[in-house]
């Protein structure tokens, strides 16, 4: 008996520092598990079917918060992704530490999402974000840059500082600065890819990438209005200049709106891209957004057996635009969705012009507050003169049904 009491006493003494260090700090375990039975059928390459989560929705992580007093709080987040059905190892998602205040807003330091992804448009207006029916990457209606400055699935900005302001009279702004002296590669990408450095974040000779966005939200009787816009600049380093014709900095302008009336929502977004950066910029897609690897020299040509595409990519160092529009209607626990749009890449250098058109129809049914079923169909028409020159047709059909659970 005495030995048991001594053992309990020693265990209690060892645990005391852990309990004390947790006082005032709130740690939340969160996550999401998703799997889809999806068929991706690209003309000329055959259908690829699997029960997977190639759009990288599944994740788990820790959210940490501590009350510092005087209205301030310390925050932290560590998040990792995985792919049920594929047996893949964990990949890095958001990983940051920050400070917040209801009066002054929030600032985060580390690996963060860009305002183009989770603040102004992007995934915030796409009900099918993180599914095989998404509107970026293979869907082709939003930029899905590897460097995290777009709205690509599993796309994050490394070595960054991000500030989100408080909401004032319905207005809010967000800004991202990617440090110029931190040459960091996205750990989910192969650093020996196209040009030897496909996922450069920042750079070794002092360029600073940044992004700013603003939005307004208001309710006028039964009409809800959400308007947003933003600007993104991916500065080209001296190391990049002259490589594959890279000369100028990449710029993206974005604007859009979401209007709601009772159970009906209408939304749209437009992006203009100038001088798309081939080194992880708007001339690229994350692997999750494109459902696999692809040949960056011909972004819409898959190299992994026919499943991957990157239809949102502009031609390297070229210009273009993408627009997206959709409507959804909620009946009880079920949302009916129809959306589509197009992307156009101007010809530049040896690369010819490309047009991508997309229509998507589907449904999301909430089984509970944490579980949902979804499914639908997507048709993509690709008119890529680069592929036509080598006798390939890249039109695609996507059929999917999936199950998602949040915890």
Secondary structure, 3 states (H helix, E strand, C coil): CHHHHHHHHHHHHHHHHHHHHHCCEEEEEEEEEEEEEEEEEECCCEEEEEEECCCCCCEEEEEEEEEEECCEEEEEEEEEECCCCCCCCCEEEEEEEEEEECCCEEEEEEEECCHHHHCCCHHHHCCCCCCCCCCCCCCCCCCECCCCCCCCCCCCEEEEEEEECCCECCEEEEEEEECCCCCEECCCCCCCCHHHCCCEECCCCCCCEEEEEEEEEEEECCEEEEEEEEEEEECCCCCCCCHHHCCCCEEEEEEEEEEEECCEEEEEEEEEEECCCCCCCCCCECHHHHCCCEECCEEEEECCCCCCCCCCCCCCCCCEEEEEEEEEEEECCEEEEEEEEEEEECCECCECCEEEEEEEEEEEEECCCCEEEEEEEEEEEEEEHHHHCCCCCCCEEEEEEEEEEEC
